C-alpha cells in the first residue's frame, strides 16, 4: 500500500535539516522568524508534521503531529527523519528549492549560461531553476556530498 509522504514544517533551530529535506525533494516549510505559535498554527492549518527540538511545543494541541528531534548534528537529524517516516524510497533530488521550498524545473544550459560562473558552465550540463525564487541548481559538490551521505545510510545508490 502506498503511504502518503508527510508535509513538514521545521522549527527555527532546524534550518539545516529543512534545507536538506528540501534538497531530497520533501516539502518543508521553514523560516527563522516563525514564533512557536506560528509554527503550531501553520502545522495545524496545512496538516504538516512539526519537526522540533522543543518537547513542550503544542503540548495541548491534540490534532498537532510533532516529531521531536533529539540529535544536534544535522546529518543525524536527517537520518532519523528519513528512517522514521520511511522516506528513503521517495527521494527526488532536484524537485524542490533548498532556499525557498519552491518547485524546480529543468532548464536548458543556453538559458542559464550567462548567469553562471565560467567553470560551472564548463563542467555541468544539466540545470534546474526554482519556479519561485529563480535560483539555479546543478549537480555540484553540495549534491555529491548528499549522495554520499544517503549511500552511507542506505547502502544503495540514488539517481
Ligand atoms: Zn527558490
Boltz pocket constraint, residues with backbone or C-beta under 6 A from the ligand:
constraints:
  - pocket:
      binder: B
      contacts: [[A, 97], [A, 98], [A, 99], [A, 100], [A, 101], [A, 102], [A, 130], [A, 131], [A, 132], [A, 133], [A, 134], [A, 135]]
      max_distance: 6.0
